[in-house]
Amino acid sequence: MRSLPEADFGMPDIRSPLRYLWWNARAQAPALLGGIGFATAWWLLQALVPAVLGKGIDAVTAKDTDALLTWSAIMLVIGMLQAFTGIMRHRMAVYNWLAAAYRTVQVTARQAARLGATLPKRVSTGEVVSVGNSDISHIGNSMEILPRGTGSVVAIIAVTVILISTSLPLGLLVMFGVPLMAVAIGPLLKPLHRRQKTQRDLMGELSTRSADIVAGLRVLRGIGGEQVFATRYREESQRVRAAGVNVSKVESLLEGAQILLPGVLIAVVTGIGASFAIGGEITAGQLVAFYGYAVFLIGPMRTLTEVADKLTKGHVAARRVVRILSIEPEVSGGTGTSEGGVLRDSYSGVTVQPGVMTAIAAALPEDAIAIADRLGRYADGDVTFGGVDLAKLPMAEIRTRILVADNGARLFTGRLRDELDVRGDLSGGLDIRGDGSGELDVRGDSSDERVGQALYAACAEDIIEALPDGLDALVAEAGREFSGGQQQRLRLVRALLADPEVLILVEPTSAVDAHSEARIGERLAKARVGKTTLVCTTSPLVLDRTDHVIYVENGRVLAEGTHRELLATSPEYTATVTRGED
């Protein structure tokens, strides 16, 4: 089977689940058409079996050996063709399922990378996880069922034509009976749609709850709160179970209808056909053929019911995907250029000079974070870079040249060297910040000496030495084998190896001891000498190693100077950095 195609990320503006499913179908049109062709041939070959069987029985009744051998040979050929078309139909069905499901993964992942910091503000983690857990399956099923559904419609029409040409009453009975049964199933679809949506929403909330519990398990155990959250999780899981039971109730009725309604049609067609055979209006072979057609119709009719069920589930799943795809980033870029230089935030008055190690000490940590977000273009603001409005620069260029590294960044699973020596590609930008605003690529071009220098600057050599495989050690999910201080130092190593034009560090030493903090402050200043660096911190041990300190209060610059100058001239600064102590 050929490899899956890459998703067309230049897809049109999709505002509804149906349009998304239609776009997905168009994106794999050749495969779908091939699947429809094989499925139609497969159904039609099955539809011919009762007719050939009836002709063979008539040949036996007439004791016509030549006719019997002829129809037997035809049956053999039909069987061989049916086997071939059945194999190809199934192969195309699997291909269409995988293509639709993982195209959804592709577009969702690309959208998550495009949204960056906007995504966690607008959509819960559980909802995004649900797309990859269950929604892709339903969307894949909706594409997989289309060829079979189309083929079943063609087969029903073909059987109806054959029956009408053989016996007008029986043909009309089938022609009108099949649509009536389809209409009878219709009232079950709306409540099924509604209950499935409720179940999906509850599953997303439960996924978010479980992710929060796993992430905070250490803290919960420390305060003895794991039992409380376990109880809450149990309650929510019971709501999800109840919603699943409600869905199953409707699905059971739907499944029962798939058996009962075709069975009624078979009984009616067979009874009427038997009376015609007794009256001499049809032959014994035709009666067997009619019975075979009545039994055969169960398959296409069940498929039509399955089409309604899977398309309904696919519609519900596509609604979640469309919700994510319809979100627009809170910030966007332009097409301008900048030679670089002074980075200035007009609202706060913070000015970062090129080639200088600057620090922001804020009375409230939130003010420093807000300034860092504006300077890094993670939030709107009147910011200039080298005299050019930062909002006019392409986002890829901003992410490449300005790196904001905060404590929300994550260590990813993989070899430690690869997780430290990374970069963002030009389409997504750096994602050291860990918010999905860009795509991480393994750079792998940093020499051992350069990696060693970054480890030294971040005081992280002891972490590597303690690992049996050193830099080749495998990092577990979110770096959970490392302590908070170790993770912070490794994140600093990653930021230093990225070596951006402007590096903005938010509280890079908040989780380390004072001795390590002093060494990091001194080594960081040497590692970034001559490069533009901004450190948001209130640690005197780090502030004393910077070239220039900006004190911010109520979101605005209140004082500037060196650390020691501000200690001597600004009581507010002194109170902030010394925590009110002498």
MARKE-384379 format. One line per field, with one value per residue (C-alpha): x, y, z; residue in three letters; residue number from 1. Coordinates in nm, 3 decimals. Example, Ala and Ser with C-alpha at 12.3 -4.5 7.8 and 13.67 -1.06 7.14 Angstrom:
<rs>
x <- c(1.230:1.367)
y <- c(-0.450:-0.106)
z <- c(0.780:0.714)
aa <- c(ALA:SER)
i <- c(1:2)
</rs>
This chain:
<rs>
x <- c(0.000:0.138:0.241:-0.007:-0.011:0.089:-0.204:-0.283:-0.237:-0.359:-0.714:-1.005:-1.174:-1.374:-1.658:-1.868:-1.808:-1.970:-1.734:-1.441:-1.553:-1.606:-1.256:-1.113:-1.296:-1.168:-0.813:-0.822:-1.056:-0.857:-0.845:-1.215:-1.310:-1.100:-1.266:-1.611:-1.527:-1.408:-1.691:-1.954:-1.809:-1.794:-2.160:-2.278:-2.094:-2.268:-2.600:-2.547:-2.500:-2.874:-2.958:-2.686:-2.787:-3.150:-3.047:-2.846:-3.143:-3.364:-3.099:-3.110:-3.491:-3.478:-3.197:-2.987:-2.627:-2.469:-2.661:-2.568:-2.196:-2.220:-2.383:-2.141:-1.848:-2.006:-2.047:-1.677:-1.571:-1.800:-1.652:-1.296:-1.381:-1.564:-1.258:-1.034:-1.266:-1.325:-0.951:-0.902:-1.210:-1.074:-0.727:-0.875:-1.099:-0.798:-0.609:-0.900:-0.939:-0.573:-0.551:-0.852:-0.756:-0.394:-0.462:-0.674:-0.378:-0.156:-0.382:-0.459:-0.092:-0.002:-0.283:-0.164:0.185:0.041:-0.173:0.110:0.025:-0.332:-0.427:-0.416:-0.613:-0.899:-0.908:-0.844:-0.570:-0.827:-1.015:-0.699:-0.606:-0.954:-0.895:-0.601:-0.763:-1.110:-1.210:-0.963:-1.115:-1.465:-1.348:-1.160:-1.470:-1.678:-1.440:-1.408:-1.784:-1.846:-1.731:-1.927:-2.231:-2.219:-2.174:-2.466:-2.697:-2.594:-2.646:-2.996:-3.088:-2.950:-3.142:-3.461:-3.425:-3.366:-3.668:-3.895:-3.788:-3.865:-4.178:-4.324:-4.503:-4.192:-3.971:-4.202:-4.218:-3.839:-3.818:-4.057:-3.970:-3.602:-3.660:-3.937:-3.700:-3.437:-3.696:-3.798:-3.442:-3.417:-3.579:-3.302:-3.022:-3.098:-3.096:-2.788:-2.614:-2.705:-2.596:-2.269:-2.185:-2.253:-2.030:-1.747:-1.759:-1.749:-1.461:-1.264:-1.322:-1.220:-0.900:-0.816:-0.879:-0.657:-0.377:-0.392:-0.383:-0.086:0.104:0.041:0.061:0.375:0.217:-0.108:0.075:0.269:-0.046:-0.249:-0.497:-0.477:-0.789:-0.994:-0.896:-0.939:-1.297:-1.359:-1.212:-1.432:-1.741:-1.657:-1.576:-1.915:-2.078:-1.885:-1.996:-2.359:-2.329:-2.180:-2.470:-2.715:-2.538:-2.542:-2.918:-2.982:-2.715:-2.878:-3.210:-3.033:-2.863:-3.192:-3.359:-3.085:-3.193:-3.568:-3.659:-3.464:-3.598:-3.954:-3.880:-3.724:-4.028:-4.270:-4.071:-4.020:-4.387:-4.515:-4.254:-4.356:-4.722:-4.618:-4.412:-4.707:-4.926:-4.675:-4.597:-4.226:-4.000:-3.839:-3.505:-3.655:-3.806:-3.462:-3.319:-3.585:-3.506:-3.134:-3.198:-3.405:-3.123:-2.862:-3.041:-2.969:-2.605:-2.661:-2.935:-2.718:-2.444:-2.681:-2.765:-2.392:-2.339:-2.589:-2.427:-2.066:-2.141:-2.321:-2.020:-1.788:-1.992:-1.964:-1.588:-1.540:-1.715:-1.436:-1.167:-1.333:-1.351:-0.973:-0.912:-1.134:-0.931:-0.710:-0.383:-0.407:-0.097:0.020:0.314:0.370:0.612:0.854:1.226:1.452:1.827:1.790:1.913:1.726:1.423:1.171:0.834:0.656:0.389:0.629:0.922:1.157:1.444:1.686:2.012:2.193:2.494:2.406:2.294:1.986:1.766:1.405:1.320:0.945:0.753:0.501:0.635:0.329:0.446:0.782:0.613:0.376:0.669:0.857:0.548:0.517:0.888:0.874:0.551:0.347:0.106:0.008:0.194:0.362:0.708:0.984:1.292:1.561:1.304:1.067:0.730:0.771:0.417:0.527:0.793:0.709:0.637:0.897:1.163:1.061:1.074:1.418:1.570:1.398:1.374:1.164:1.259:1.043:0.970:0.668:0.897:0.903:1.167:1.056:1.099:1.412:1.790:1.907:2.159:1.886:1.648:1.910:2.047:1.730:1.608:1.282:1.239:1.155:0.790:0.729:1.008:1.166:0.957:1.196:0.917:0.720:0.384:0.362:0.436:0.687:0.822:1.124:1.385:1.695:1.985:2.266:2.539:2.672:3.014:3.088:3.287:2.993:2.754:3.005:3.025:2.646:2.637:2.908:2.726:2.406:2.592:2.445:2.759:2.668:2.334:2.507:2.773:2.506:2.346:2.485:2.476:2.552:2.416:2.299:2.058:1.690:1.464:1.128:0.803:0.831:1.171:1.006:1.324:1.481:1.408:1.264:1.605:1.764:1.491:1.540:1.914:1.865:1.614:1.877:2.129:1.880:1.824:2.199:2.259:1.984:2.199:1.934:2.001:1.794:1.757:1.488:1.505:1.216:1.324:1.597:1.727:1.413:1.442:1.815:2.007:2.184:2.532:2.432:2.237:2.547:2.755:2.487:2.461:2.837:2.876:2.568:2.708:3.031:2.851:2.635:2.897:2.841:2.498:2.156:2.018:1.728:1.679:1.354:1.444:1.453:1.752:2.032:2.284:2.187:2.109:2.458:2.608:2.407:2.516:2.190:1.885:1.535:1.297:0.929:0.635:0.269:0.381:0.594:0.965:1.030:1.408:1.713:2.082:2.317:2.215:2.428:2.317:1.952:2.016:2.152:1.892:1.561:1.396:1.125:1.386:1.572:1.255:1.173:1.509:1.587:1.234:1.194:1.505:1.804)
y <- c(0.000:0.342:0.586:0.832:1.177:1.489:1.706:2.013:2.280:2.545:2.428:2.673:2.846:2.568:2.683:2.368:1.998:1.903:2.130:1.975:1.623:1.737:1.888:1.566:1.367:1.592:1.565:1.189:1.185:0.931:0.682:0.733:0.688:0.373:0.244:0.323:0.137:-0.177:-0.165:-0.124:-0.414:-0.623:-0.557:-0.614:-0.944:-1.055:-0.939:-1.165:-1.479:-1.542:-1.498:-1.742:-1.983:-1.968:-2.038:-2.338:-2.476:-2.434:-2.623:-2.907:-2.911:-2.926:-3.188:-2.967:-3.070:-2.816:-2.527:-2.652:-2.661:-2.315:-2.156:-2.338:-2.192:-1.848:-1.892:-1.983:-1.672:-1.454:-1.605:-1.533:-1.177:-1.124:-1.238:-0.997:-0.698:-0.778:-0.773:-0.446:-0.291:-0.370:-0.236:0.089:0.108:0.081:0.337:0.583:0.534:0.602:0.893:1.073:1.001:1.106:1.398:1.522:1.471:1.664:1.967:1.974:1.955:2.226:2.445:2.390:2.501:2.806:2.909:2.880:3.047:3.110:2.742:2.666:2.985:2.884:2.503:2.260:1.999:1.721:1.847:1.846:1.501:1.372:1.461:1.222:0.959:0.912:1.177:1.067:0.719:0.849:1.078:0.785:0.568:0.832:0.823:0.443:0.387:0.612:0.360:0.075:0.296:0.408:0.052:-0.068:0.193:0.077:-0.287:-0.217:-0.039:-0.329:-0.587:-0.383:-0.368:-0.744:-0.813:-0.581:-0.745:-1.086:-1.002:-0.654:-0.688:-0.820:-0.559:-0.276:-0.424:-0.407:-0.066:0.093:-0.124:-0.025:0.355:0.306:0.117:0.387:0.650:0.439:0.450:0.829:0.930:0.747:0.953:1.291:1.168:0.961:1.272:1.470:1.200:1.141:1.511:1.508:1.205:1.364:1.681:1.485:1.271:1.586:1.723:1.391:1.385:1.733:1.628:1.320:1.524:1.775:1.498:1.324:1.652:1.748:1.404:1.485:1.798:1.618:1.350:1.612:1.779:1.458:1.560:1.260:1.101:1.416:1.435:1.060:1.102:1.387:1.183:0.889:1.109:1.253:0.910:0.789:1.076:0.973:0.612:0.721:0.925:0.620:0.406:0.664:0.646:0.266:0.263:0.442:0.239:-0.085:0.028:0.114:-0.226:-0.402:-0.208:-0.326:-0.686:-0.648:-0.432:-0.631:-0.951:-0.828:-0.745:-1.090:-1.262:-1.064:-1.109:-1.481:-1.538:-1.358:-1.527:-1.872:-1.803:-1.698:-2.017:-2.232:-2.050:-2.114:-1.747:-1.800:-2.104:-2.281:-2.129:-1.780:-1.845:-1.941:-1.632:-1.411:-1.559:-1.507:-1.145:-1.089:-1.229:-1.038:-0.709:-0.738:-0.653:-0.331:-0.218:-0.273:-0.082:0.211:0.214:0.196:0.491:0.698:0.596:0.659:0.984:1.103:1.018:1.170:1.490:1.513:1.448:1.697:1.962:1.941:1.954:2.251:2.432:2.407:2.492:2.800:2.960:3.247:3.340:3.633:3.782:3.775:3.900:4.107:4.118:4.385:4.361:4.490:4.513:4.465:4.690:4.845:4.649:4.882:4.835:5.172:5.091:5.012:5.216:4.918:4.960:4.676:4.795:4.567:4.380:4.457:4.224:4.396:4.292:4.372:4.369:4.406:4.464:4.212:3.913:3.932:4.271:4.128:3.833:4.067:4.276:3.963:3.844:4.176:4.189:3.833:3.900:3.654:3.936:4.252:4.565:4.876:4.723:4.829:4.634:4.851:5.124:4.890:4.793:4.435:4.351:4.417:4.145:3.786:3.559:3.307:3.577:3.696:3.342:3.292:3.617:3.670:3.384:3.403:3.118:3.085:2.816:2.694:2.530:2.150:1.887:1.643:1.269:1.156:1.158:1.437:1.575:1.605:1.772:2.034:2.105:2.210:2.487:2.602:2.584:2.894:2.795:2.773:2.942:2.848:2.657:2.667:2.846:2.522:2.665:2.511:2.836:2.667:2.333:2.185:2.033:1.851:2.069:1.837:2.069:2.191:2.055:1.881:2.188:2.421:2.192:2.176:2.555:2.583:2.319:2.507:2.841:2.683:2.491:2.169:1.955:1.761:1.659:1.503:1.337:1.169:1.006:0.663:0.748:1.118:1.324:1.004:0.928:0.910:1.176:1.055:1.239:1.606:1.526:1.389:1.212:1.552:1.778:2.125:2.287:2.040:2.098:2.472:2.445:2.213:2.459:2.729:2.508:2.467:2.842:2.913:2.655:2.816:3.133:3.379:3.741:3.846:3.614:3.690:3.475:3.477:3.381:3.143:3.069:3.063:2.689:2.660:2.716:3.045:2.906:2.778:3.099:3.311:3.096:3.096:3.475:3.516:3.253:3.368:3.719:3.581:3.341:3.620:3.897:4.125:3.972:4.119:3.954:4.043:3.866:3.904:3.840:3.990:3.786:4.017:3.747:3.768:4.139:4.224:4.052:4.245:4.561:4.750:4.705:4.839:4.855:4.824:4.906:4.896:4.794:5.107:5.185:5.358:5.358:5.249:5.201:4.936:4.705:4.887:5.232:5.139:4.994:5.329:5.550:5.357:5.240:5.061:4.863:4.782:4.654:4.438:4.269:4.224:4.100:4.378:4.273:4.491)
z <- c(0.000:-0.093:0.174:0.315:0.152:0.333:0.437:0.230:0.492:0.251:0.304:0.267:0.553:0.721:0.942:0.979:1.046:0.714:0.523:0.707:0.614:0.255:0.245:0.385:0.118:-0.161:-0.027:-0.088:-0.387:-0.596:-0.309:-0.234:-0.600:-0.615:-0.300:-0.441:-0.762:-0.584:-0.328:-0.602:-0.800:-0.484:-0.401:-0.761:-0.785:-0.465:-0.613:-0.915:-0.704:-0.633:-1.002:-1.113:-0.837:-0.952:-1.312:-1.193:-1.000:-1.307:-1.507:-1.254:-1.269:-1.650:-1.637:-1.869:-1.802:-2.037:-1.879:-1.532:-1.622:-1.780:-1.477:-1.246:-1.439:-1.421:-1.044:-1.015:-1.207:-0.996:-0.681:-0.795:-0.898:-0.571:-0.376:-0.569:-0.539:-0.171:-0.101:-0.288:-0.128:0.215:0.128:0.003:0.311:0.541:0.335:0.342:0.718:0.786:0.542:0.692:1.054:1.031:0.800:1.090:1.323:1.081:1.045:1.418:1.513:1.262:1.391:1.749:1.646:1.467:1.765:2.016:2.345:2.226:2.227:2.603:2.668:2.440:2.450:2.734:2.714:2.738:2.433:2.222:2.349:2.264:1.899:1.886:2.109:1.966:1.714:1.447:1.465:1.399:1.117:0.964:0.992:0.815:0.517:0.523:0.511:0.207:-0.058:0.100:0.141:-0.221:-0.339:-0.125:-0.283:-0.632:-0.527:-0.393:-0.717:-0.924:-0.720:-0.749:-1.128:-1.144:-0.923:-1.123:-1.449:-1.297:-1.097:-1.090:-0.751:-0.574:-0.737:-0.629:-0.278:-0.248:-0.417:-0.167:0.131:0.152:0.167:0.423:0.651:0.609:0.708:1.010:1.140:1.097:1.432:1.619:1.466:1.626:1.990:1.906:1.773:2.086:2.331:2.147:2.169:2.544:2.588:2.386:2.595:2.920:2.794:2.711:3.060:3.214:3.006:3.130:3.489:3.458:3.298:3.585:3.846:3.686:3.651:4.012:4.174:4.369:4.516:4.592:4.785:4.973:5.103:5.134:4.869:4.639:4.790:4.733:4.368:4.326:4.450:4.206:3.921:4.015:4.012:3.671:3.530:3.646:3.456:3.146:3.203:3.235:2.915:2.741:2.860:2.721:2.385:2.394:2.455:2.128:1.949:2.072:1.927:1.604:1.598:1.666:1.389:1.151:1.221:1.264:0.964:0.701:0.858:0.811:0.447:0.391:0.540:0.326:0.002:0.066:0.152:-0.154:-0.375:-0.245:-0.331:-0.683:-0.722:-0.614:-0.866:-1.141:-1.196:-1.121:-1.135:-0.841:-0.935:-0.936:-0.592:-0.460:-0.629:-0.466:-0.127:-0.192:-0.286:0.025:0.240:0.041:0.098:0.472:0.398:0.198:0.435:0.742:0.561:0.502:0.873:0.950:0.715:0.914:1.244:1.139:0.960:1.272:1.489:1.230:1.235:1.613:1.596:1.313:1.522:1.781:1.512:1.341:1.674:1.704:1.338:1.359:1.639:1.527:1.703:1.940:1.777:1.418:1.217:0.906:0.616:0.733:0.810:1.085:1.119:1.492:1.769:2.060:2.183:2.349:2.514:2.498:2.756:3.041:2.914:2.928:2.682:2.614:2.463:2.214:2.345:2.709:2.985:3.126:3.416:3.505:3.875:3.920:4.242:4.108:3.910:3.684:3.553:3.445:3.274:3.089:2.965:2.853:2.664:2.482:2.397:2.264:2.071:2.275:2.356:2.170:2.260:2.122:2.089:1.850:1.746:1.592:1.537:1.350:1.491:1.612:1.493:1.133:1.137:1.029:1.324:1.203:1.209:1.555:1.695:1.540:1.664:2.000:2.247:2.564:2.800:3.109:3.365:3.172:2.915:2.907:2.860:2.594:2.574:2.392:2.412:2.643:2.394:2.131:2.376:2.465:2.118:1.938:1.716:1.561:1.184:0.982:0.954:1.324:1.511:1.837:2.087:2.379:2.558:2.544:2.445:2.103:1.921:1.695:1.588:1.765:1.540:1.658:1.547:1.651:1.517:1.852:1.933:2.261:2.361:2.301:2.487:2.772:2.785:2.808:3.083:3.270:3.238:3.376:3.650:3.511:3.480:3.796:3.640:3.341:3.555:3.767:3.463:3.368:2.996:3.031:2.742:2.572:2.858:2.767:2.913:3.044:2.984:3.088:3.242:3.552:3.665:3.730:4.025:3.975:4.007:3.766:3.508:3.539:3.479:3.181:3.031:3.068:2.886:2.601:2.579:2.573:2.299:2.090:2.099:1.973:1.887:2.190:2.488:2.748:3.062:3.311:3.666:3.546:3.899:4.113:4.191:4.268:4.589:4.663:4.594:4.249:4.185:4.242:4.010:3.739:3.757:3.713:3.441:3.252:3.225:3.078:2.842:2.697:2.692:2.394:2.327:2.402:2.715:2.941:3.275:3.469:3.832:4.181:4.296:4.422:4.334:3.966:3.955:4.082:3.775:3.515:3.335:3.378:3.603:3.539:3.833:3.739:3.962:3.856:3.508:3.452:3.484:3.816:3.832:3.633:3.701:3.826:4.108:4.365:4.246:4.286:4.630:4.731:4.563:4.542:4.864:4.662:4.470:4.788:4.955:4.654:4.602:4.974:5.056:5.308:5.504:5.583)
aa <- c(MET:ARG:SER:LEU:PRO:GLU:ALA:ASP:PHE:GLY:MET:PRO:ASP:ILE:ARG:SER:PRO:LEU:ARG:TYR:LEU:TRP:TRP:ASN:ALA:ARG:ALA:GLN:ALA:PRO:ALA:LEU:LEU:GLY:GLY:ILE:GLY:PHE:ALA:THR:ALA:TRP:TRP:LEU:LEU:GLN:ALA:LEU:VAL:PRO:ALA:VAL:LEU:GLY:LYS:GLY:ILE:ASP:ALA:VAL:THR:ALA:LYS:ASP:THR:ASP:ALA:LEU:LEU:THR:TRP:SER:ALA:ILE:MET:LEU:VAL:ILE:GLY:MET:LEU:GLN:ALA:PHE:THR:GLY:ILE:MET:ARG:HIS:ARG:MET:ALA:VAL:TYR:ASN:TRP:LEU:ALA:ALA:ALA:TYR:ARG:THR:VAL:GLN:VAL:THR:ALA:ARG:GLN:ALA:ALA:ARG:LEU:GLY:ALA:THR:LEU:PRO:LYS:ARG:VAL:SER:THR:GLY:GLU:VAL:VAL:SER:VAL:GLY:ASN:SER:ASP:ILE:SER:HIS:ILE:GLY:ASN:SER:MET:GLU:ILE:LEU:PRO:ARG:GLY:THR:GLY:SER:VAL:VAL:ALA:ILE:ILE:ALA:VAL:THR:VAL:ILE:LEU:ILE:SER:THR:SER:LEU:PRO:LEU:GLY:LEU:LEU:VAL:MET:PHE:GLY:VAL:PRO:LEU:MET:ALA:VAL:ALA:ILE:GLY:PRO:LEU:LEU:LYS:PRO:LEU:HIS:ARG:ARG:GLN:LYS:THR:GLN:ARG:ASP:LEU:MET:GLY:GLU:LEU:SER:THR:ARG:SER:ALA:ASP:ILE:VAL:ALA:GLY:LEU:ARG:VAL:LEU:ARG:GLY:ILE:GLY:GLY:GLU:GLN:VAL:PHE:ALA:THR:ARG:TYR:ARG:GLU:GLU:SER:GLN:ARG:VAL:ARG:ALA:ALA:GLY:VAL:ASN:VAL:SER:LYS:VAL:GLU:SER:LEU:LEU:GLU:GLY:ALA:GLN:ILE:LEU:LEU:PRO:GLY:VAL:LEU:ILE:ALA:VAL:VAL:THR:GLY:ILE:GLY:ALA:SER:PHE:ALA:ILE:GLY:GLY:GLU:ILE:THR:ALA:GLY:GLN:LEU:VAL:ALA:PHE:TYR:GLY:TYR:ALA:VAL:PHE:LEU:ILE:GLY:PRO:MET:ARG:THR:LEU:THR:GLU:VAL:ALA:ASP:LYS:LEU:THR:LYS:GLY:HIS:VAL:ALA:ALA:ARG:ARG:VAL:VAL:ARG:ILE:LEU:SER:ILE:GLU:PRO:GLU:VAL:SER:GLY:GLY:THR:GLY:THR:SER:GLU:GLY:GLY:VAL:LEU:ARG:ASP:SER:TYR:SER:GLY:VAL:THR:VAL:GLN:PRO:GLY:VAL:MET:THR:ALA:ILE:ALA:ALA:ALA:LEU:PRO:GLU:ASP:ALA:ILE:ALA:ILE:ALA:ASP:ARG:LEU:GLY:ARG:TYR:ALA:ASP:GLY:ASP:VAL:THR:PHE:GLY:GLY:VAL:ASP:LEU:ALA:LYS:LEU:PRO:MET:ALA:GLU:ILE:ARG:THR:ARG:ILE:LEU:VAL:ALA:ASP:ASN:GLY:ALA:ARG:LEU:PHE:THR:GLY:ARG:LEU:ARG:ASP:GLU:LEU:ASP:VAL:ARG:GLY:ASP:LEU:SER:GLY:GLY:LEU:ASP:ILE:ARG:GLY:ASP:GLY:SER:GLY:GLU:LEU:ASP:VAL:ARG:GLY:ASP:SER:SER:ASP:GLU:ARG:VAL:GLY:GLN:ALA:LEU:TYR:ALA:ALA:CYS:ALA:GLU:ASP:ILE:ILE:GLU:ALA:LEU:PRO:ASP:GLY:LEU:ASP:ALA:LEU:VAL:ALA:GLU:ALA:GLY:ARG:GLU:PHE:SER:GLY:GLY:GLN:GLN:GLN:ARG:LEU:ARG:LEU:VAL:ARG:ALA:LEU:LEU:ALA:ASP:PRO:GLU:VAL:LEU:ILE:LEU:VAL:GLU:PRO:THR:SER:ALA:VAL:ASP:ALA:HIS:SER:GLU:ALA:ARG:ILE:GLY:GLU:ARG:LEU:ALA:LYS:ALA:ARG:VAL:GLY:LYS:THR:THR:LEU:VAL:CYS:THR:THR:SER:PRO:LEU:VAL:LEU:ASP:ARG:THR:ASP:HIS:VAL:ILE:TYR:VAL:GLU:ASN:GLY:ARG:VAL:LEU:ALA:GLU:GLY:THR:HIS:ARG:GLU:LEU:LEU:ALA:THR:SER:PRO:GLU:TYR:THR:ALA:THR:VAL:THR:ARG:GLY:GLU:ASP)
i <- c(1:2:3:4:5:6:7:8:9:10:11:12:13:14:15:16:17:18:19:20:21:22:23:24:25:26:27:28:29:30:31:32:33:34:35:36:37:38:39:40:41:42:43:44:45:46:47:48:49:50:51:52:53:54:55:56:57:58:59:60:61:62:63:64:65:66:67:68:69:70:71:72:73:74:75:76:77:78:79:80:81:82:83:84:85:86:87:88:89:90:91:92:93:94:95:96:97:98:99:100:101:102:103:104:105:106:107:108:109:110:111:112:113:114:115:116:117:118:119:120:121:122:123:124:125:126:127:128:129:130:131:132:133:134:135:136:137:138:139:140:141:142:143:144:145:146:147:148:149:150:151:152:153:154:155:156:157:158:159:160:161:162:163:164:165:166:167:168:169:170:171:172:173:174:175:176:177:178:179:180:181:182:183:184:185:186:187:188:189:190:191:192:193:194:195:196:197:198:199:200:201:202:203:204:205:206:207:208:209:210:211:212:213:214:215:216:217:218:219:220:221:222:223:224:225:226:227:228:229:230:231:232:233:234:235:236:237:238:239:240:241:242:243:244:245:246:247:248:249:250:251:252:253:254:255:256:257:258:259:260:261:262:263:264:265:266:267:268:269:270:271:272:273:274:275:276:277:278:279:280:281:282:283:284:285:286:287:288:289:290:291:292:293:294:295:296:297:298:299:300:301:302:303:304:305:306:307:308:309:310:311:312:313:314:315:316:317:318:319:320:321:322:323:324:325:326:327:328:329:330:331:332:333:334:335:336:337:338:339:340:341:342:343:344:345:346:347:348:349:350:351:352:353:354:355:356:357:358:359:360:361:362:363:364:365:366:367:368:369:370:371:372:373:374:375:376:377:378:379:380:381:382:383:384:385:386:387:388:389:390:391:392:393:394:395:396:397:398:399:400:401:402:403:404:405:406:407:408:409:410:411:412:413:414:415:416:417:418:419:420:421:422:423:424:425:426:427:428:429:430:431:432:433:434:435:436:437:438:439:440:441:442:443:444:445:446:447:448:449:450:451:452:453:454:455:456:457:458:459:460:461:462:463:464:465:466:467:468:469:470:471:472:473:474:475:476:477:478:479:480:481:482:483:484:485:486:487:488:489:490:491:492:493:494:495:496:497:498:499:500:501:502:503:504:505:506:507:508:509:510:511:512:513:514:515:516:517:518:519:520:521:522:523:524:525:526:527:528:529:530:531:532:533:534:535:536:537:538:539:540:541:542:543:544:545:546:547:548:549:550:551:552:553:554:555:556:557:558:559:560:561:562:563:564:565:566:567:568:569:570:571:572:573:574:575:576:577:578:579:580:581:582)
</rs>
